[in-house]
Amino acid sequence: MIQLGLIGYPVSHSLSPKIHAAALQACGLEGNYSLFPVQPEDKKGLQDLLSRLCSGDIQGLNVTIPHKQNVIPFLDELTPTAEAIGAVNTIHLHKNKIIGDNSDAAGFLADLKKFLTTEAQRHGARNTLVLGAGGSARAVIFALVNDGWKVTIAARRIEQAGQLADSFKNYCEASLWDQLRITDFTLSTIDFSDMTLLVNTTPIGMTPHIDQSPLPKPLLLPRHVSIYDLVYNPRETKLVKDARAQELKATTGLGMLIEQAALSFEIWTGCNPSRELLFDAVKS
């Protein structure tokens, strides 16, 4: 019996149990995928779950907000990808070592290429604005810069944005959100004339706060800007809804969720499940 799970807080909204239940069934494996809510400062909670991994009680763990970086000090080793990104979303045991990996970057890029359906969209002006500077932003920016995109970062905390920009200093420039109130955030300093992609990596707009958007309401974006919102619950976030109302191309992060889940599942089991079957599992 394979025991898998997700570390994060909150996690009650997660679709991962449905996705991995479908993956287990598709691969003919018996197992469970559980949710492990661990509050941001609960280091003992992280240690206890990793101890269960070491004992063989759990075979694989995913990691989401706010622990993608918090968990790193408790790991024995990082894969080159996770080390370069500086964030972990997949943990497994290998030769008695707790290994941290990251399937977010590859998952995001795979879905982005499906989203940008034309050659012009894929290979035209490759300038993007990334909102946020957490673990998800690190994976997204890693994927983008390695795919040839020029990235501008906008984040609430100047120190976090600066550290992230320094990590990718050959590719990125840091911009700053207002540190006190998100409603004061404006993009007046951003030139959208050559910007072709905006990616939201923040949790703003996630259930239950579905009436929120990381962008100021009156902001009108040029028609050539595509919107990718990593938030996938609700199925149409306010950011995506507002973008589509302006007739912009926009999507949520459900495709990325499916892609990264399938990659994590392959790391744990060696089985590569059909993406179509995983999508079917979360349609209802």
VODREN-596952 format. One record per residue: x, y, z of N, C-alpha, C in turn; residue number from 1. Coordinates in steps of 0.2 Angstrom, whole numbers, plus 2048, in hexadecimal, padded with zeros to 3 digits. Layout:
BEGIN
   nu   nv   nw  cau  cav  caw   cu   cv   cw  num
    X    Y    Z    X    Y    Z    X    Y    Z  NUM
...
//
This chain:
BEGIN
   nu   nv   nw  cau  cav  caw   cu   cv   cw  num
  804  7FA  800  800  800  800  804  806  800    1
  804  80A  7FB  808  810  7FA  804  816  7FE    2
  808  81A  802  805  81F  806  809  826  803    3
  805  82A  801  807  830  7FE  804  836  801    4
  806  83C  801  802  842  804  805  849  802    5
  802  84E  805  803  855  803  804  858  80A    6
  80A  85C  80A  80B  860  810  80A  867  80E    7
  806  86B  812  805  872  811  800  875  816    8
  7FE  87B  815  7F9  87F  819  7F7  885  816    9
  7F0  885  814  7EB  880  815  7EC  87B  80F   10
  7E9  875  810  7E9  870  80A  7E2  86D  809   11
  7DD  86F  80D  7D6  86D  80C  7D3  86E  805   12
  7D6  873  801  7D3  874  7FB  7D6  870  7F5   13
  7DB  86C  7F7  7E0  869  7F2  7DC  863  7EE   14
  7DE  863  7E8  7DB  85E  7E3  7E0  858  7E2   15
  7E6  859  7E6  7EB  853  7E5  7E8  84C  7E7   16
  7E4  84C  7EC  7E2  845  7EE  7DE  842  7E8   17
  7DA  845  7E5  7D6  843  7DF  7DB  841  7D9   18
  7E0  845  7D8  7E5  844  7D3  7E9  83E  7D4   19
  7EB  83D  7DA  7F0  837  7DB  7EC  831  7DC   20
  7E5  831  7DF  7E1  82B  7DF  7E0  829  7D8   21
  7DF  82D  7D3  7DE  82B  7CC  7E5  828  7C9   22
  7EB  82B  7CB  7F1  829  7C9  7F2  822  7CC   23
  7F1  821  7D2  7F2  81A  7D5  7ED  815  7D1   24
  7E7  817  7D0  7E3  812  7CD  7E5  811  7C5   25
  7E7  816  7C2  7EA  815  7BB  7F0  811  7BB   26
  7F4  811  7C0  7FA  80D  7C0  7F9  806  7C3   27
  7F3  805  7C6  7F2  7FE  7C9  7F5  7FD  7D0   28
  7F5  803  7D3  7F9  803  7DA  7F4  804  7DF   29
  7F5  801  7E5  7F1  802  7EB  7F4  807  7EF   30
  7F0  80C  7F1  7F3  811  7F6  7EE  817  7F7   31
  7F1  81C  7FB  7ED  822  7FD  7F1  828  7FD   32
  7EE  82E  7FC  7F1  834  7FC  7ED  838  801   33
  7F1  83A  806  7EE  83E  80C  7F0  845  80C   34
  7EC  849  80F  7EE  850  810  7F1  851  817   35
  7F7  855  818  7FA  856  81E  7FB  85D  81F   36
  7F6  860  822  7F6  868  824  7FB  869  829   37
  800  86D  828  806  86E  82C  806  876  82C   38
  805  879  832  805  880  832  80C  883  831   39
  80C  889  82F  813  88C  82C  819  88C  831   40
  818  88C  838  81D  88C  83C  81E  885  840   41
  81B  880  83D  81B  87A  841  820  875  83E   42
  826  876  840  82C  872  83E  82C  86B  840   43
  829  86A  846  828  863  849  823  85F  844   44
  81E  863  842  819  85F  83D  81D  85D  837   45
  821  861  834  825  85F  82E  82A  859  830   46
  82D  85A  836  832  854  838  82E  84E  839   47
  828  84E  83C  825  848  83D  823  844  836   48
  821  848  831  81F  845  82B  825  842  827   49
  82B  846  828  831  843  825  833  83D  828   50
  832  83D  82F  834  836  832  82F  831  830   51
  829  832  82E  825  82D  82C  827  82A  825   52
  82A  82F  821  82D  82D  81B  833  829  81C   53
  837  82A  820  83D  826  822  83B  81F  824   54
  836  81F  828  834  818  82B  830  814  826   55
  82F  817  820  82B  813  81B  824  813  81B   56
  821  817  820  81A  818  821  817  81C  81B   57
  81B  821  819  819  825  813  81E  824  80D   58
  81C  823  807  821  822  802  822  829  7FE   59
  81E  82E  7FE  81F  834  7FA  81B  83A  7FD   60
  81E  840  7FD  81A  846  7FF  81B  84B  7FA   61
  815  84F  7F9  815  855  7F5  816  85B  7FB   62
  818  860  7F9  819  866  7FD  816  86C  7F9   63
  811  870  7FD  80F  876  7FA  80F  87C  7FF   64
  80C  881  7FD  80D  887  802  80B  886  809   65
  80F  888  80E  814  88C  80E  81B  889  80F   66
  81B  882  80D  821  87E  810  826  87C  80A   67
  826  87F  804  82A  87D  7FF  831  87F  800   68
  832  884  804  839  885  806  83A  883  80E   69
  835  884  812  836  882  819  838  87B  81A   70
  837  876  815  838  86F  816  840  86E  815   71
  843  872  811  84A  871  80E  84F  86F  814   72
  84F  872  81A  854  871  81F  853  86A  822   73
  84D  867  821  84C  860  823  84E  85A  81F   74
  850  85C  819  851  857  813  859  855  813   75
  85A  84F  811  861  84D  810  865  850  80A   76
  861  850  805  863  852  7FE  85E  855  7FA   77
  860  859  7F5  85C  85C  7F0  85E  85A  7E9   78
  85A  859  7E5  85B  858  7DE  85E  85E  7DB   79
  862  85E  7D6  865  864  7D3  85F  869  7D1   80
  859  867  7CF  854  86B  7CD  851  86F  7D3   81
  850  86B  7D8  84D  86E  7DF  853  873  7E2   82
  859  871  7E1  85E  876  7E4  85E  87C  7E0   83
  85E  87C  7D9  85E  882  7D5  858  886  7D6   84
  852  883  7D7  84C  887  7D9  84C  88A  7E0   85
  84F  886  7E4  84E  888  7EB  848  886  7EF   86
  844  881  7EC  83E  880  7EF  83C  878  7ED   87
  838  875  7F1  837  86E  7F0  82F  86D  7F0   88
  82D  869  7EC  826  867  7EC  825  85F  7EC   89
  82A  85B  7EB  82A  854  7EB  82F  851  7F0   90
  82E  84D  7F4  832  849  7F9  832  842  7F8   91
  837  83E  7F8  837  837  7F8  83E  835  7FC   92
  83E  82E  7FD  843  82B  801  847  827  7FB   93
  84E  828  7FB  852  825  7F7  859  823  7FA   94
  85A  81C  7FB  860  81A  7FE  861  81D  805   95
  85B  81D  809  85A  81F  810  85C  827  810   96
  85B  82A  80B  85C  832  80B  855  835  809   97
  853  83A  80C  84D  83E  80B  84F  843  805   98
  84C  842  7FF  84E  846  7F9  849  84B  7F8   99
  84B  851  7F7  846  856  7F5  847  858  7ED  100
  841  858  7EA  841  859  7E3  83C  85E  7E1  101
  83C  860  7DB  837  865  7D9  834  864  7D2  102
  82E  862  7D2  82A  861  7CB  826  867  7C9  103
  826  86C  7CD  822  872  7CB  824  875  7C5  104
  82B  876  7C4  82E  879  7BE  82C  876  7B8  105
  82D  86F  7B8  82C  86C  7B2  824  86B  7B0  106
  821  86B  7B6  819  86A  7B5  816  871  7B2  107
  819  876  7B5  817  87D  7B2  819  87E  7AB  108
  81F  87C  7A9  821  87E  7A2  81D  879  79D  109
  81C  873  79F  818  86E  79B  811  871  79A  110
  80E  874  79F  807  876  79E  807  87D  79A  111
  80C  881  79C  80D  888  798  80D  887  791  112
  811  882  78F  812  881  788  80B  87E  784  113
  807  87B  788  800  879  786  7FC  87F  785  114
  7FD  884  78A  7F8  88A  78B  7FA  88F  785  115
  801  88F  784  803  894  77E  802  890  778  116
  7FD  890  775  7FB  88B  770  7FE  88C  769  117
  800  893  767  803  894  761  80B  895  761  118
  80E  895  75C  815  896  75B  817  89D  75D  119
  812  8A2  75B  814  8A9  75D  813  8AA  765  120
  80F  8A6  768  80E  8A7  76F  814  8A4  773  121
  816  89E  770  81C  89A  773  823  89E  772  122
  824  8A1  76C  82A  8A3  76A  82B  8AA  768  123
  825  8AE  769  826  8B5  768  829  8B9  76E  124
  827  8BF  76F  82A  8C3  775  829  8BF  77B  125
  82F  8BD  77F  82F  8B9  785  830  8BD  78B  126
  82B  8C1  78D  82C  8C5  793  826  8C4  797  127
  828  8C2  79E  822  8C0  7A2  823  8C4  7A9  128
  81D  8C5  7AC  81D  8C8  7B3  81B  8C3  7B7  129
  81F  8C1  7BC  81D  8BC  7C1  81B  8BF  7C8  130
  815  8BE  7CA  812  8C1  7D0  814  8BC  7D6  131
  818  8BE  7DB  819  8BA  7E1  821  8B8  7E1  132
  823  8B6  7E6  82A  8B4  7E7  82B  8AE  7EC  133
  826  8AA  7EC  827  8A4  7F1  829  89E  7ED  134
  828  898  7F0  82B  892  7ED  828  891  7E6  135
  822  892  7E5  81F  891  7DE  822  896  7D9  136
  823  89C  7DB  826  8A1  7D7  82D  89F  7D5  137
  831  89C  7D9  837  899  7D8  837  894  7D2  138
  832  88F  7D3  832  88A  7CE  830  88D  7C7  139
  82B  892  7C7  829  895  7C1  82E  899  7BD  140
  832  89D  7C1  837  8A1  7BE  83D  89C  7BC  141
  83F  897  7C0  844  892  7BD  842  88F  7B6  142
  83B  88D  7B6  839  88B  7AF  839  890  7AA  143
  837  896  7AB  837  89B  7A6  83E  89D  7A4  144
  842  89F  7A9  849  8A1  7A6  84D  89C  7A3  145
  84C  895  7A4  84F  890  7A1  84C  88E  79A  146
  846  891  799  842  891  792  843  897  78E  147
  847  89C  791  849  8A2  78D  845  8A8  78E  148
  841  8A8  794  83D  8AE  795  840  8B3  799  149
  83F  8B9  798  841  8BF  79C  83C  8C0  7A2  150
  83E  8C0  7A8  839  8C0  7AE  83A  8C6  7B2  151
  834  8C9  7B3  833  8CF  7B8  82F  8CC  7BE  152
  832  8CD  7C4  82F  8CA  7CA  82B  8D0  7CE  153
  825  8CF  7D0  821  8D4  7D5  81F  8D0  7DB  154
  821  8D2  7E1  820  8CF  7E7  81F  8D4  7ED  155
  81B  8D2  7F2  819  8D6  7F7  81F  8D8  7FB  156
  823  8D3  7FD  829  8D4  801  830  8D5  7FD  157
  832  8DB  7FE  838  8DD  7FA  83E  8D8  7FB  158
  83F  8D6  802  845  8D2  803  844  8CB  7FF  159
  83E  8C8  800  83D  8C2  7FC  83E  8C2  7F5  160
  83B  8C8  7F2  83C  8C9  7EB  843  8CA  7E9  161
  847  8CE  7ED  84E  8CF  7EC  852  8C9  7EC  162
  850  8C4  7F1  854  8BE  7F1  853  8BA  7EB  163
  84C  8BA  7E9  84A  8B6  7E3  84D  8B8  7DD  164
  84D  8BF  7DC  850  8C2  7D6  858  8C1  7D6  165
  85B  8C1  7DC  862  8BF  7DC  864  8B8  7DA  166
  85F  8B4  7DB  860  8AD  7D9  860  8AC  7D2  167
  85C  8B1  7CE  85C  8B0  7C7  85E  8B7  7C4  168
  864  8BA  7C7  865  8C1  7C5  868  8C2  7BE  169
  869  8BD  7BB  86B  8BD  7B4  865  8BE  7AF  170
  85F  8BD  7B2  859  8BC  7AE  853  8C1  7B0  171
  853  8C3  7B7  84E  8C6  7BA  84F  8CD  7BC  172
  84A  8D1  7BD  84A  8D7  7C1  844  8D8  7C6  173
  846  8DA  7CC  841  8DA  7D1  83D  8E0  7D1  174
  836  8DF  7D2  832  8E5  7D3  82E  8E4  7D9  175
  82B  8E9  7DC  829  8E8  7E3  821  8EA  7E4  176
  81E  8E5  7E7  817  8E6  7E9  817  8EB  7EF  177
  812  8EE  7F0  811  8F2  7F7  811  8ED  7FC  178
  815  8EF  801  817  8EA  807  811  8EA  80C  179
  80C  8EE  80C  807  8EF  811  800  8EC  80F  180
  7FE  8EF  809  7F7  8ED  807  7F8  8EC  800  181
  7F5  8E6  7FE  7F5  8E3  7F7  7F0  8E8  7F3  182
  7EC  8EB  7F6  7E7  8F0  7F2  7EB  8F6  7EF  183
  7F1  8F7  7F2  7F5  8FD  7F0  7FA  8FB  7EA  184
  7FA  8F5  7E9  7FF  8F2  7E3  7FC  8F5  7DD  185
  801  8F8  7D9  800  8FA  7D2  805  8F7  7CE  186
  804  8F7  7C7  809  8F4  7C3  80B  8FA  7BE  187
  80A  900  7C1  80C  906  7BC  813  906  7BA  188
  818  903  7BE  81F  903  7BC  820  8FD  7B7  189
  81B  8F9  7B5  81D  8F3  7B1  81A  8F5  7AA  190
  81F  8F5  7A5  81D  8F6  79E  81A  8F0  79B  191
  814  8EF  799  811  8EA  797  811  8E9  78F  192
  814  8EE  78C  814  8EF  785  817  8E9  781  193
  81D  8E6  785  820  8E0  782  81F  8DA  787  194
  81B  8DB  78C  819  8D5  790  814  8D0  78D  195
  816  8CA  78D  811  8C5  78A  80E  8C0  78E  196
  811  8C0  795  80E  8BB  799  80E  8BE  7A0  197
  809  8BD  7A4  809  8BE  7AB  807  8B8  7AF  198
  80B  8B6  7B4  80A  8B0  7B8  809  8B2  7BF  199
  803  8B0  7C2  802  8B1  7C9  804  8AB  7CD  200
  809  8AB  7D1  80B  8A6  7D6  809  8A6  7DD  201
  805  8AC  7DE  803  8AD  7E5  7FC  8A9  7E6  202
  7FA  8A8  7ED  7F4  8A5  7EE  7EE  8A9  7EE  203
  7EF  8B0  7EC  7E9  8B4  7EB  7E4  8B2  7E6  204
  7DE  8B2  7E9  7D8  8AF  7E5  7D7  8A8  7E6  205
  7DA  8A5  7EA  7D9  89E  7EB  7D3  89D  7F0  206
  7CF  898  7EF  7CA  896  7F4  7CC  896  7FB  207
  7C9  89A  7FF  7C2  89D  7FF  7C2  8A4  7FD  208
  7C8  8A7  7FB  7C8  8AE  7FA  7C7  8AF  7F2  209
  7C2  8AD  7EF  7C1  8AD  7E8  7BF  8B4  7E5  210
  7BE  8B9  7E9  7BC  8BF  7E6  7C3  8C4  7E6  211
  7C9  8C1  7E7  7CF  8C4  7E7  7D3  8C3  7E1  212
  7D7  8C8  7DF  7DB  8C8  7DA  7E2  8CB  7DB  213
  7E7  8C9  7D9  7EE  8CC  7DA  7EF  8D2  7D6  214
  7EA  8D4  7D2  7EB  8DA  7CE  7E6  8DF  7D0  215
  7E7  8E5  7CF  7E2  8EB  7D0  7DD  8EA  7CB  216
  7D7  8EB  7CE  7D1  8EA  7CA  7D0  8ED  7C3  217
  7D2  8F4  7C3  7D1  8F8  7BD  7D6  8F6  7B8  218
  7DC  8F3  7BA  7E1  8F2  7B5  7DF  8EE  7AF  219
  7E1  8F1  7A9  7DF  8EF  7A2  7E6  8ED  79F  220
  7E6  8E6  79D  7ED  8E4  79A  7EC  8E4  793  221
  7F1  8E4  78F  7F1  8E4  788  7EF  8DD  786  222
  7EC  8DD  780  7E9  8D6  77D  7EE  8D1  77C  223
  7F4  8D3  77B  7F9  8CD  77A  7FC  8CA  780  224
  7FA  8CC  786  7FC  8C9  78D  7F8  8C3  78E  225
  7FB  8BD  790  7F8  8B7  792  7F8  8B7  799  226
  7F3  8B4  79D  7F3  8B4  7A4  7F3  8AC  7A6  227
  7F8  8AB  7AB  7F9  8A4  7AD  7F8  8A5  7B5  228
  7F3  8A2  7B8  7F2  8A3  7BF  7F3  89C  7C2  229
  7F8  89B  7C6  7FA  894  7C9  7F4  892  7CE  230
  7F0  896  7D0  7EA  894  7D5  7E5  890  7D0  231
  7E3  88B  7D3  7DF  886  7CF  7D8  885  7D2  232
  7D7  888  7D8  7D1  887  7DC  7CF  88E  7DF  233
  7CA  891  7DC  7C5  88F  7D7  7C7  88D  7D0  234
  7C3  88A  7CC  7C5  888  7C5  7C6  88E  7C1  235
  7C2  894  7C2  7C3  89A  7BF  7C5  8A0  7C4  236
  7CB  8A1  7C5  7CC  8A6  7CA  7CA  8AD  7C8  237
  7CA  8B2  7CD  7C8  8B9  7CB  7CD  8BC  7C6  238
  7D3  8BA  7C6  7D8  8BD  7C2  7D7  8BA  7BB  239
  7D6  8B4  7BA  7D4  8B1  7B4  7CD  8B3  7B1  240
  7C9  8B4  7B5  7C2  8B6  7B3  7C3  8BD  7B0  241
  7C6  8C2  7B4  7C7  8C9  7B2  7CB  8C9  7AB  242
  7D0  8C5  7AB  7D4  8C5  7A4  7D0  8C2  79E  243
  7CC  8BD  79F  7C7  8BB  79A  7C2  8C0  798  244
  7C0  8C4  79D  7BB  8C9  79C  7BE  8CF  797  245
  7C5  8CF  797  7C9  8D4  793  7CB  8D0  78D  246
  7C8  8CA  78C  7CA  8C6  786  7D1  8C4  785  247
  7D4  8C3  78B  7DB  8C1  78B  7DB  8B9  78C  248
  7E0  8B6  78A  7E1  8AF  78B  7E4  8AE  792  249
  7E0  8AA  795  7E1  8A9  79D  7E0  8A2  79F  250
  7E4  89F  7A4  7E2  898  7A6  7E4  898  7AE  251
  7E2  893  7B1  7E4  892  7B8  7E9  88D  7B8  252
  7EB  88B  7BE  7F1  886  7BF  7EF  87F  7BF  253
  7E9  87D  7BD  7E7  876  7BE  7EB  872  7B9  254
  7ED  874  7B3  7F2  870  7AF  7F8  86F  7B2  255
  7FB  874  7B5  802  873  7B9  801  86F  7BE  256
  7FB  86F  7C2  7FA  86A  7C8  7FA  863  7C5  257
  7F7  862  7C0  7F7  85B  7BD  7FE  859  7BB  258
  801  85D  7B7  808  85B  7B5  80D  85A  7BA  259
  80D  85E  7BF  812  85D  7C5  810  857  7C9  260
  809  856  7CA  807  850  7CE  80A  84A  7CA  261
  809  849  7C3  80B  844  7C0  812  842  7C0  262
  816  848  7C0  81D  847  7C1  81F  845  7C7  263
  81C  848  7CD  81E  845  7D3  81C  83E  7D4  264
  816  83C  7D2  814  835  7D2  819  830  7CF  265
  81C  833  7C9  821  82E  7C6  827  82E  7CA  266
  829  833  7CD  82F  833  7D2  82E  82E  7D7  267
  828  82D  7DA  826  829  7E0  825  822  7DD  268
  822  821  7D8  820  81A  7D6  823  817  7CF  269
  826  81B  7CB  829  819  7C5  823  819  7C0  270
  81D  81A  7C1  818  81A  7BD  816  821  7BA  271
  815  822  7B4  813  828  7B1  80C  828  7AE  272
  807  82B  7B3  800  82A  7B1  7FE  82F  7AB  273
  7F8  82D  7A8  7F5  831  7A3  7F3  838  7A5  274
  7F5  83D  7A2  7F2  844  7A4  7EB  844  7A3  275
  7E8  841  79E  7E1  842  79D  7DD  83F  7A2  276
  7E0  839  7A5  7DC  836  7AA  7DC  83A  7B1  277
  7E2  83D  7B2  7E2  842  7B8  7DE  848  7B7  278
  7DD  84A  7B1  7D8  850  7B0  7D1  84E  7B1  279
  7D0  848  7AF  7C9  845  7B0  7C7  844  7B7  280
  7CC  843  7BB  7CB  842  7C2  7C9  848  7C6  281
  7CA  84E  7C3  7C9  854  7C7  7C4  858  7C3  282
  7C1  856  7BE  7BC  85A  7BA  7B5  85B  7BE  283
  7B4  856  7C2  7AD  856  7C6  7AE  85B  7CC  284
//
